[in-house]
Amino acid sequence: MRARRSLEVVPPSDHQLALPLPSDLPQLTIEPEWKVQQRLWGHSFHPMCSYLASFPAALAHALIARYTRPGDVVLDPFSGRGTTPLQACAEGRIGVGNDLNPFAHILTAAKVDPPTRAEAKTRLAALRMAWTAGAAEWNGIAAAIAADPGSPDLLVPAAGSRPLDGAAGLSRFASFRADAFVPAEVTLAFHPRTLAQILFLRASLNPDDRADRFLLASLTGILHGKSATYLSAVMPNTFSMAPRYVRDFVARTDFHSPERDAFTLLDDKLRRLYRQAPPATRGIALLGDARDSGVRFRESLRARGLPEKARLVVTSPPYLRVVKYGYYNWLRLWLLGYDASAIDDLLDDAHHRDAYLIFMREVLSGLRSALADDAVIALVIGDVELDRGRPANGGVGLAEAVWEYAAAPEGYRLAGIALDDVAAGRKMTKIWGDEAGQATKLDRILVLATSEAGRRRAVSGASLPIDWTWPQRLPRAL
Ligand SMILES: C[S@@+](CC[C@H](N)C(=O)[O-])C[C@H]1O[C@@H](n2cnc3c(N)ncnc32)[C@H](O)[C@@H]1O
């Protein structure tokens, strides 16, 4: 059980919250050029795996370029798939991300602390050879599982269990640790020979090893989707269809996922990811609660001999009751060895407004110790008009409420609110259908500072023109 500080938040009335902009809070005009950039603008590692409610790398750039210089520290306490820290590292800043979701942590860590292209390719080649040596056994167990989907008697080596002596055969893994059966909906999602390769990779890859973690994160990105670049065709790549839906769909349509070679597709994925060289600056990825991320950010920076205080925070806190990061990623979480419902119990994505404001106040309080005297903090906060299909209570004007009831009481200064009316059609929340596609209609960027100097920096920097050339031509060291 995590300790929660009790903070007093006197919630505003719904009438106040329903006030549309222009409110009496200052508006900050940041030219929204990030909206006109190409969909894949930014470093080629960004699209490693889709992630619900992620923001574009171009948005991170709009703030990083204006408010930091090379060598500065940029933080994101809710890093998701690692957009902010990766883009920061790619621009010569020290990008530090934190997330409580282990799936988000693996994606962020893979991007900010990647292996070289050669290391990734060499490891994949070694895995392919080990697979070849043990393929008959793995194919045998996968065929037995496919013949009796969901059978609790057919155990497989757990995720990350790894053979003690580096050997490939299933028995080597099994004698080490065999304690998991494969749920029926997982079995039904793949061709048996593809499933065999996935079981082998799942057991072999070590998430604490740099090259393995990169391969594992890349594997989550090709696990399911509607083209031949994905390992299962049963669902789109944006999110996992419900397990029951998968079972019913397969039974109703007699669906059989086509055979796909995991090693070939992973190799193709690596080629796409390494279209650009990895960022020259190495970042940091932390796993934990945003409420105490400030202390952990400082400790991790100190341990690396880096500046301990950040000049910029770019983050989007979890939306009010819009995304269940566990449930909508259950197949990827199975690959990583996590239980999706346990992840949803852990995360702060199901709060109603008042609890959310208390949560945000605790986050801003906890962050303070890791921020420089003139730090700028950009919080991307979506208005939520619908709460799982019904009108949301207090979801509109949320950014204003976060300022009034979470940031101001913690002594932050307000630079202003910038609007980002993301076209509804491009939002990931579209997956809930047209009506729910409007769940977060308008993003507002609440721009805060730790001091008057920071506030002025935020206001004057907002109108600075910035370079949108990508890849950037960074000056070379002599
Ligand atoms: C809107 S997403 C961030 C997306 C990110 N900006 C990106 O581009 O990928 C919010 C994130 O908050 C995380 N989260 C939820 N509760 C948390 C908590 N208490 N501490 C840290 N992270 C949390 C979720 O796992 C999710 O990744």
The ligand as an ORCA input file, in Angstrom:
! r2SCAN-3c Opt
* xyz 0 1
  C      -1.150     10.247    -20.800
  S       0.021      8.982    -20.403
  C       1.584      9.708    -20.794
  C       1.927      9.550    -22.249
  C       3.265     10.161    -22.633
  N       3.227     11.603    -22.644
  C       3.682      9.662    -24.030
  O       3.847     10.450    -24.954
  O       3.792      8.444    -24.193
  C      -0.008      8.961    -18.647
  C       0.919      7.962    -17.998
  O       0.771      8.057    -16.567
  C       1.129      6.779    -16.035
  N       0.712      6.753    -14.623
  C      -0.520      6.582    -14.086
  N      -0.467      6.707    -12.739
  C       0.826      6.987    -12.415
  C       1.526      7.268    -11.205
  N       0.894      7.298    -10.015
  N       2.844      7.518    -11.249
  C       3.508      7.505    -12.440
  N       2.916      7.226    -13.622
  C       1.585      6.993    -13.613
  C       0.460      5.800    -16.977
  O       1.084      4.535    -16.912
  C       0.670      6.496    -18.331
  O       1.817      5.993    -18.965
*
